[in-house]
Amino acid sequence: MSFVSYFPGRGTVRETAYLEGKAEGQAKGEVKGILSVLEVRGIPVPDSVRERITSCTNLDRLDAWLDRSRTVAQAEDLFTEDPDVPASAPDQA
């Protein structure tokens, strides 16, 4: 018996679950990267900042925070307003 896969591009339940899992894995990797960079740089991460980072699922926002984590003076600076992201935009996609 062989298994036939009808994705990508077919909108199957299996494809949807796969893509959601892939995005979740990417977000977890970004979160881990942000926290690791801050830790290596010796920057303390308050619980409120850690919660905001770990609860975010917006990959573009996480990527921006990862870039900023290399240069910020304190963890809260990750969230300074980005001209490309409206101030009212939620952290979650």
C-alpha positions as CSV (number, residue, x, y, z in Angstrom):
1,M,0.0,0.0,0.0
2,S,1.4,3.4,-0.9
3,F,0.7,6.8,0.5
4,V,-0.3,9.6,-1.8
5,S,0.1,13.2,-0.7
6,Y,-2.0,15.8,-2.4
7,F,-0.2,18.8,-1.0
8,P,1.2,21.5,-1.3
9,G,-1.5,23.7,-2.7
10,R,-4.5,21.6,-2.2
11,G,-5.8,22.9,1.1
12,T,-6.1,19.5,2.7
13,V,-6.4,19.1,6.5
14,R,-3.0,17.4,6.5
15,E,-1.4,20.3,4.5
16,T,-3.0,22.8,6.8
17,A,-1.8,21.0,9.9
18,Y,1.7,20.7,8.4
19,L,1.9,24.4,7.5
20,E,0.6,25.5,10.9
21,G,3.2,23.2,12.6
22,K,5.9,24.6,10.4
23,A,5.0,28.2,11.2
24,E,4.8,27.4,14.9
25,G,8.3,25.8,14.8
26,Q,9.7,28.8,13.0
27,A,8.2,31.1,15.6
28,K,9.7,29.0,18.5
29,G,13.1,29.2,16.7
30,E,12.9,33.0,16.4
31,V,11.9,33.3,20.1
32,K,14.8,31.1,21.2
33,G,17.2,33.1,19.1
34,I,16.0,36.5,20.5
35,L,16.3,35.2,24.1
36,S,19.7,33.6,23.4
37,V,21.1,36.8,21.9
38,L,20.0,38.8,24.8
39,E,21.4,36.2,27.3
40,V,24.8,36.1,25.5
41,R,25.0,39.9,25.6
42,G,24.2,39.8,29.3
43,I,21.0,41.8,29.0
44,P,18.4,40.9,31.7
45,V,15.0,39.9,30.4
46,P,12.2,40.8,32.7
47,D,9.2,38.4,32.9
48,S,6.9,40.9,31.1
49,V,9.3,41.1,28.2
50,R,9.8,37.3,28.1
51,E,6.0,36.9,28.0
52,R,5.6,39.3,25.2
53,I,8.3,37.6,23.1
54,T,7.2,34.1,23.8
55,S,3.5,34.8,23.1
56,C,4.1,36.5,19.7
57,T,3.3,34.4,16.6
58,N,4.0,37.1,14.0
59,L,7.1,35.9,12.2
60,D,7.8,39.4,10.7
61,R,7.7,41.0,14.1
62,L,9.9,38.2,15.7
63,D,12.4,38.6,12.9
64,A,12.6,42.4,13.5
65,W,13.0,41.7,17.2
66,L,15.8,39.3,16.5
67,D,17.6,41.9,14.4
68,R,17.2,44.5,17.2
69,S,18.3,42.0,19.9
70,R,21.8,42.4,18.6
71,T,22.0,46.1,19.3
72,V,19.5,47.1,22.0
73,A,20.8,48.4,25.4
74,Q,17.9,46.8,27.3
75,A,15.3,44.2,26.5
76,E,12.5,46.7,26.5
77,D,14.1,48.4,23.6
78,L,13.1,45.5,21.3
79,F,9.6,47.0,21.3
80,T,10.4,50.6,20.2
81,E,8.2,51.7,17.4
82,D,9.1,50.4,14.0
83,P,8.3,52.8,11.1
84,D,7.3,49.7,9.0
85,V,4.9,48.4,11.6
86,P,1.9,50.4,12.7
87,A,1.8,51.1,16.5
88,S,-1.6,49.5,16.8
89,A,-0.6,46.3,15.1
90,P,-1.0,43.2,17.4
91,D,1.9,41.0,18.2
92,Q,0.0,37.9,17.0
93,A,-0.9,37.2,13.4
